[in-house]
């Protein structure tokens, strides 16, 4: 399940019964008797991010709740790792992350952080890691992102018969999906998508940035002829400035693809990159594992052995 990048106050999960702190106790308290802490069950949940499968309207939570919760939550993955990243600039404050989450809303989704993901991120960022360890960790992280990206696509209910004759009600993908990789680093994610969807069609876009102006220019684009009728998994592992992705989305729009059906799969993103893309295309969905001011921009060169 993806994690929505928003700061929320402590709330019980949907299957947990927690009494409201404002509820009156029907039995009067005796002198010297301990008063039960009805809200105590929520204290451990303060500052945790909301896990969700689909989108959640940003207006469903009052703004004042967000501001209160930001005091005890860390939006980047370092809240789960125990130690901060030495590469992080001093300006990477909690308030900045919370403000970013309010501006972006539910379009930016994070994989739930755990020790496994944190270790993979660490190996990818480690300059002393061997290329074999780097590629192995990158492929594992890519697979996790792709799996969650597929979880964002629409399903429909279906009925199947088991070998014992039992009727089982399940779900299956709706037809009409495809992948598009932004060359070159985006090609590293293609195998992970094919491992999950053997017959999926994959298009390609080649975009390079001018070394002086840093402006992105499209050199090549090849898509399935009916891409305008498909939902697109756009693959690009590192979102630094966001300029390359913005140009790629413009090309997709020229081919009839609506931003609302594009799911951008990435491994790492900077706050500026995610914000730039969402501001340009508010309906696009971004799925990543980490939002951090310092992105591992060496990813493509090390993965393909040209570093």
Backbone torsions as a table, in degrees:
resi	resn	phi	psi	omega
1	UNK	NA	140.1	179.9
2	UNK	-82.6	159.0	-179.7
3	UNK	-110.2	126.7	178.9
4	UNK	-77.0	130.9	-177.6
5	UNK	-80.1	78.4	178.6
6	UNK	-144.7	148.8	177.8
7	UNK	-92.7	121.2	-179.3
8	UNK	-122.9	155.5	173.8
9	UNK	-78.3	173.4	-175.8
10	UNK	-70.1	125.6	180.0
11	UNK	-136.6	141.6	178.5
12	UNK	-70.6	154.1	176.6
13	UNK	-73.4	168.9	-168.8
14	UNK	-67.0	-19.7	-178.4
15	UNK	-111.5	22.4	-178.9
16	UNK	-117.0	128.2	179.5
17	UNK	-91.8	113.9	178.5
18	UNK	-128.9	126.0	179.5
19	UNK	-72.1	144.7	178.2
20	UNK	-72.5	143.7	-177.6
21	UNK	-67.6	-21.4	-179.2
22	UNK	-86.6	-2.7	-178.1
23	UNK	-68.9	133.1	180.0
24	UNK	-76.0	137.8	177.1
25	UNK	-81.5	121.1	-176.4
26	UNK	-66.2	-20.5	-179.2
27	UNK	-102.7	125.6	179.9
28	UNK	-64.1	145.6	-179.2
29	UNK	-84.5	140.0	177.3
30	UNK	-88.8	157.7	179.6
31	UNK	-60.7	132.9	179.2
32	UNK	80.7	-2.0	-179.2
33	UNK	-86.3	137.5	-180.0
34	UNK	-68.7	136.6	178.4
35	UNK	-87.1	125.3	-178.5
36	UNK	-64.0	140.7	178.3
37	UNK	-92.2	95.4	-177.1
38	UNK	-68.4	-27.3	-178.0
39	UNK	-94.7	3.0	-176.4
40	UNK	-61.0	-29.8	-179.8
41	UNK	-65.8	-16.8	-178.0
42	UNK	-91.0	-14.2	-171.3
43	UNK	-61.8	-34.5	-179.6
44	UNK	-72.6	-15.9	-175.6
45	UNK	-94.2	-5.0	-174.2
46	UNK	-61.7	132.1	174.1
47	UNK	84.0	-5.1	-179.9
48	UNK	-74.3	150.8	-179.8
49	UNK	-81.5	153.2	-178.4
50	UNK	-79.7	131.0	175.6
51	UNK	-92.3	134.2	-178.0
52	UNK	-149.4	160.2	175.6
53	UNK	-100.1	-41.9	-179.1
54	UNK	-110.3	-158.5	-178.2
55	UNK	-88.9	151.3	177.1
56	UNK	-126.6	132.1	-178.9
57	UNK	-65.3	132.4	-178.2
58	UNK	-69.6	-15.8	179.8
59	UNK	-83.8	-4.1	-176.6
60	UNK	-75.9	-16.9	178.9
61	UNK	-116.9	124.9	-179.2
62	UNK	-58.4	149.0	-177.0
63	UNK	-65.2	-34.4	-178.4
64	UNK	-65.8	-28.4	175.8
65	UNK	-65.1	-41.2	-179.9
66	UNK	-60.4	-43.9	-176.8
67	UNK	-66.7	-32.2	178.1
68	UNK	-72.1	-40.6	-175.2
69	UNK	-71.4	-26.4	-177.0
70	UNK	-63.9	-19.1	179.7
71	UNK	-69.6	-19.5	-177.3
72	UNK	-124.9	15.6	-176.8
73	UNK	-128.9	148.4	172.8
74	UNK	-115.7	127.6	-173.5
75	UNK	-82.4	-29.4	178.6
76	UNK	-85.9	173.9	-170.3
77	UNK	-70.4	-8.3	-176.9
78	UNK	-71.4	-13.5	174.6
79	UNK	-69.5	-17.9	-178.5
80	UNK	-105.4	-13.2	-174.5
81	UNK	-91.9	-14.1	177.6
82	UNK	90.4	-33.6	-179.9
83	UNK	-128.8	150.4	-178.7
84	UNK	-79.9	165.1	177.6
85	UNK	-88.6	125.3	-176.6
86	UNK	-67.0	-16.4	179.5
87	UNK	-81.1	-11.9	-174.0
88	UNK	-70.8	130.4	176.8
89	UNK	-66.6	156.8	-178.7
90	UNK	-65.4	-22.4	-178.8
91	UNK	-78.1	-3.6	-179.9
92	UNK	-76.7	74.3	-175.9
93	UNK	-90.4	161.6	179.0
94	UNK	-64.9	-37.6	179.8
95	UNK	-61.3	-39.6	178.7
96	UNK	-62.2	-40.3	178.7
97	UNK	-64.6	-42.5	-179.9
98	UNK	-64.8	-41.2	178.7
99	UNK	-64.0	-38.7	177.4
100	UNK	-62.1	-41.9	-178.5
101	UNK	-64.0	-36.2	178.8
102	UNK	-69.1	-37.4	-178.5
103	UNK	-71.3	-37.2	-175.8
104	UNK	-85.3	-45.5	178.5
105	UNK	79.4	-150.7	-170.3
106	UNK	-77.4	-6.6	-179.7
107	UNK	-69.9	-21.8	177.9
108	UNK	-99.5	119.1	-177.0
109	UNK	-120.0	139.3	178.8
110	UNK	-114.7	141.2	170.3
111	UNK	-65.7	141.1	177.0
112	UNK	-59.5	129.3	-176.9
113	UNK	-76.1	138.4	172.2
114	UNK	-147.6	175.0	-175.9
115	UNK	-63.6	-32.7	-180.0
116	UNK	-64.2	-48.7	179.1
117	UNK	-64.3	-39.9	-179.3
118	UNK	-62.2	-39.6	178.7
119	UNK	-66.5	-42.4	178.8
120	UNK	-61.3	-42.4	177.5
121	UNK	-62.3	-39.1	-178.8
122	UNK	-64.4	-45.2	179.8
123	UNK	-63.5	-40.9	-179.7
124	UNK	-64.8	-35.1	-179.3
125	UNK	-82.1	-18.7	-174.9
126	UNK	-73.6	118.8	-178.1
127	UNK	-70.3	-18.1	180.0
128	UNK	-90.1	-4.1	-178.8
129	UNK	-67.1	139.4	176.8
130	UNK	-69.0	159.1	-179.6
131	UNK	-63.7	-34.8	178.0
132	UNK	-63.1	-46.1	177.6
133	UNK	-65.3	-38.6	179.8
134	UNK	-61.4	-49.7	-178.1
135	UNK	-65.6	-40.9	179.6
136	UNK	-61.2	-45.1	-180.0
137	UNK	-68.7	-39.7	179.1
138	UNK	-63.7	-43.0	-179.9
139	UNK	-63.7	-38.5	178.1
140	UNK	-65.3	-43.7	-179.9
141	UNK	-67.6	-38.3	176.5
142	UNK	-59.8	-43.8	-179.2
143	UNK	-60.9	-40.6	179.0
144	UNK	-64.2	-40.8	179.3
145	UNK	-67.5	-42.5	179.9
146	UNK	-62.9	-43.3	179.7
147	UNK	-59.0	-43.5	179.3
148	UNK	-71.4	-32.7	175.3
149	UNK	-61.6	-41.4	176.3
150	UNK	-64.3	-29.8	179.2
151	UNK	-69.1	-17.3	178.3
152	UNK	-85.8	-10.1	-179.5
153	UNK	-81.4	157.3	-177.7
154	UNK	-74.6	142.8	174.9
155	UNK	-117.1	163.7	171.7
156	UNK	-134.4	152.0	-177.9
157	UNK	-72.9	148.1	177.5
158	UNK	-148.7	163.4	179.1
159	UNK	-120.2	129.6	177.3
160	UNK	-126.6	161.4	177.9
161	UNK	-110.6	126.8	-179.2
162	UNK	-78.9	166.2	177.9
163	UNK	-58.0	-22.5	178.8
164	UNK	-90.4	4.0	178.9
165	UNK	89.1	4.2	-178.5
166	UNK	-79.5	137.8	176.8
167	UNK	-86.5	123.7	-176.9
168	UNK	-118.8	127.6	177.2
169	UNK	-91.1	116.7	-178.5
170	UNK	-132.6	-159.6	178.5
171	UNK	-135.8	161.6	174.7
172	UNK	-149.5	158.2	179.9
173	UNK	-59.5	142.5	166.0
174	UNK	-77.7	142.9	-177.9
175	UNK	-71.7	156.4	176.2
176	UNK	106.0	43.8	177.4
177	UNK	-120.8	153.5	175.8
178	UNK	-154.7	164.1	176.2
179	UNK	-112.1	151.9	174.6
180	UNK	-137.8	122.3	178.8
181	UNK	-103.9	139.0	175.1
182	UNK	-92.2	111.9	-176.1
183	UNK	-68.9	145.1	5.6
184	UNK	-98.6	-33.9	-172.0
185	UNK	-64.3	-27.9	179.0
186	UNK	-64.4	-23.5	178.8
187	UNK	-66.8	-21.2	177.7
188	UNK	-64.7	-19.4	-177.6
189	UNK	-95.1	-7.0	-175.8
190	UNK	-64.6	-43.3	-177.4
191	UNK	-64.5	-37.7	177.0
192	UNK	-61.1	-37.0	177.2
193	UNK	-71.4	-40.6	179.5
194	UNK	-67.1	-31.7	177.8
195	UNK	-63.7	-28.1	179.8
196	UNK	-94.2	-31.7	-179.6
197	UNK	-131.8	96.2	-170.1
198	UNK	-62.4	-36.7	-173.3
199	UNK	-105.9	14.3	-176.5
200	UNK	-69.3	142.1	177.0
201	UNK	-84.7	142.0	-177.8
202	UNK	-129.5	123.9	174.2
203	UNK	-95.4	173.1	-177.5
204	UNK	-138.7	146.0	172.8
205	UNK	-132.4	132.3	175.5
206	UNK	-109.1	116.6	179.8
207	UNK	-130.8	131.7	177.1
208	UNK	-126.8	147.1	-179.2
209	UNK	-96.6	138.8	175.7
210	UNK	-67.8	131.0	-175.7
211	UNK	-64.6	-28.2	-178.0
212	UNK	-90.0	-48.8	-175.6
213	UNK	-91.9	-15.4	-177.0
214	UNK	62.7	15.7	177.5
215	UNK	-84.9	138.2	-177.3
216	UNK	-83.8	140.7	179.4
217	UNK	-131.3	135.3	-178.3
218	UNK	-86.7	125.1	179.7
219	UNK	-107.8	-26.3	-174.7
220	UNK	-157.4	141.8	175.9
221	UNK	-151.9	127.4	179.0
222	UNK	-140.8	119.6	-175.5
223	UNK	-128.7	162.9	169.1
224	UNK	-57.8	142.2	-174.6
225	UNK	-60.8	-26.5	-178.7
226	UNK	-105.8	33.3	-176.1
227	UNK	-63.4	-26.0	-179.3
228	UNK	-65.4	-16.1	178.1
229	UNK	-101.2	2.8	-174.4
230	UNK	-109.4	159.4	168.3
231	UNK	-90.5	137.6	-167.6
232	UNK	-113.5	128.4	169.3
233	UNK	-98.3	101.0	-177.8
234	UNK	-87.4	123.7	-171.5
235	UNK	-110.6	121.3	176.7
236	UNK	-157.3	111.6	-167.1
237	UNK	-69.9	-32.5	-173.6
238	UNK	-122.1	118.7	175.3
239	UNK	-103.1	103.9	-178.9
240	UNK	-99.4	-74.5	176.9
241	UNK	-91.9	-24.5	-177.7
242	UNK	89.0	-7.3	-175.6
243	UNK	-63.9	-40.9	-178.5
244	UNK	-63.5	-44.4	-179.9
245	UNK	-65.8	-39.6	179.5
246	UNK	-59.8	-43.8	177.8
247	UNK	-65.6	-38.3	179.3
248	UNK	-64.2	-41.3	179.3
249	UNK	-66.1	-36.6	176.9
250	UNK	-61.4	-39.6	177.7
251	UNK	-65.0	-41.8	178.3
252	UNK	-62.8	-39.6	178.1
253	UNK	-63.3	-38.7	177.1
254	UNK	-61.6	-25.1	178.5
255	UNK	-95.4	13.9	172.8
256	UNK	93.1	5.9	-179.0
257	UNK	-86.4	131.8	177.2
258	UNK	-85.5	140.3	179.5
259	UNK	-57.6	-26.8	-177.2
260	UNK	-67.9	-17.8	-179.5
261	UNK	-104.9	11.4	179.5
262	UNK	-101.8	127.5	173.9
263	UNK	-115.4	114.4	-178.6
264	UNK	-87.4	118.9	179.0
265	UNK	-100.2	122.4	178.4
266	UNK	-141.6	163.8	178.6
267	UNK	-96.5	-43.3	-177.5
268	UNK	-135.3	145.1	177.9
269	UNK	-142.2	145.8	170.1
270	UNK	-89.6	156.3	176.0
271	UNK	-58.1	-40.0	-179.5
272	UNK	-64.4	-42.5	-179.2
273	UNK	-63.3	-46.7	-180.0
274	UNK	-64.6	-42.3	-178.7
275	UNK	-64.6	-41.5	-179.4
276	UNK	-61.9	-42.8	-178.2
277	UNK	-67.3	-45.0	-179.0
278	UNK	-67.4	-36.2	177.6
279	UNK	-65.2	-36.4	179.4
280	UNK	-75.6	-39.0	-178.4
281	UNK	-133.6	86.6	-174.3
282	UNK	-62.9	-18.5	-175.5
283	UNK	-93.6	-6.9	-178.4
284	UNK	-74.9	153.0	176.7
285	UNK	-109.5	131.7	177.9
286	UNK	-113.4	126.9	177.3
287	UNK	-119.1	123.7	-178.0
288	UNK	-147.3	174.0	179.6
289	UNK	-100.9	-21.1	-175.2
290	UNK	-158.0	139.8	171.0
291	UNK	-114.4	115.5	-173.6
292	UNK	-148.6	142.9	-178.4
293	UNK	-60.5	-24.9	-179.6
294	UNK	-108.9	114.9	-179.7
295	UNK	-101.7	144.4	177.8
296	UNK	-75.8	79.1	-174.8
297	UNK	-70.5	-6.6	177.6
298	UNK	-81.9	2.3	-170.0
299	UNK	-54.7	-55.5	-174.7
300	UNK	-61.5	-43.5	-178.8
301	UNK	-65.1	-41.8	-178.8
302	UNK	-73.3	-36.6	-179.1
303	UNK	-63.9	-41.2	-177.8
304	UNK	-95.1	5.2	172.9
305	UNK	75.6	28.4	179.8
306	UNK	-112.5	17.5	-179.8
307	UNK	-81.7	NA	NA
